[in-house]
Amino acid sequence: QHRHLRLILSFMCRWMLFFGDHQVLAADIITKPNHSIINQCYDHYLPMIAKNWSLSTLVNQSAVNHTINGDGFGFGWYNFDIDPSPGVYTCLTPPWSNRNFFRLVEKIKSQLLFCHIRAASPKSLVSEANCHPFQFGRYLFMHNGTIAHFPQMKIKILQAVAPQLIAEIKGTTDTEHAAAIFITKLGSPNEEHTLEEIKAALLQTVKFIVETAYLLNITQPHNLNFAVTDGKKVVTTRYRNSFHDDPPSLYYRVDSQIVGHDSHIEFKTTDTPHRAVMISSEPLTFTETDWHLIPRNSVVSVGEDIEPVIEPILIGSLVHLIALKWLKFTRQSRAKRENGSGKNHCSHLPLSH
């Protein structure tokens, strides 16, 4: 068999990021790799993961996922010589035929690049307001996956969003609402926060989504491959609250130097002190040994030392589920007691965040 396994299927969207201690030309990362995120719109390469799928898993993934990602795209970058807020470009036309996109990436250099290709969920609006990455102040947020039964959860999510942020939600996606929850957990979107604070807020966002769904009797798992940055730090998750199925794919690599050519990129180990990390839904090259698969249900934190730290996410674990069952039981018991005494405040019980 050919050593590279290619499957024409995908997990909703595709995203990639670059974060280094030096600037790179955006085109070198976004458009020039031989399996760039542009190619990932219609051709998919999943080493170290798809070959382990059972036939039933393959059939299931093929049934629920898209083969073409073309419902909008966007990319973000930072230039701290101007200000701490990011630049963002979004568009609805397919990226492979967008001349302005190719013109821009040939002229932008940055230490931090976020890029996202969208495949809209069924019945989700295709509009520029729904294109990732989403900006809140100095933060960018993007997502590959779905919040299960989002229309059913939307009211509970909005009830938990800080009032001053509700007006900042311009689109209709589950991702932008999750981003608003993240900023609510984090604090002011215009202030710089520590790496630990950003990681804690993102994990609290995952926990809120899982717990809210459980208390609403939603049993379908969520796919929550999140990425968030302030231009100086990055935190990502690869997560699905399922004991059986893996989350969407997510890979990373660390380098000292990346050289862009007309149709590919070259990774070099040099004596320079430079360092960079790339995280992507799919590898940007077809050399399997260039990339590492991020373990399922993990959070990756990258600080200014450009050293990725990978830790397990215990949300949705057996211990957590037992705690949720107890929480649900106590709320139901309380509701019965209040109903028995002529009170009915069950719908106003606060959710655990």
Disulfide bonds with the S-S distance in Angstrom:
none
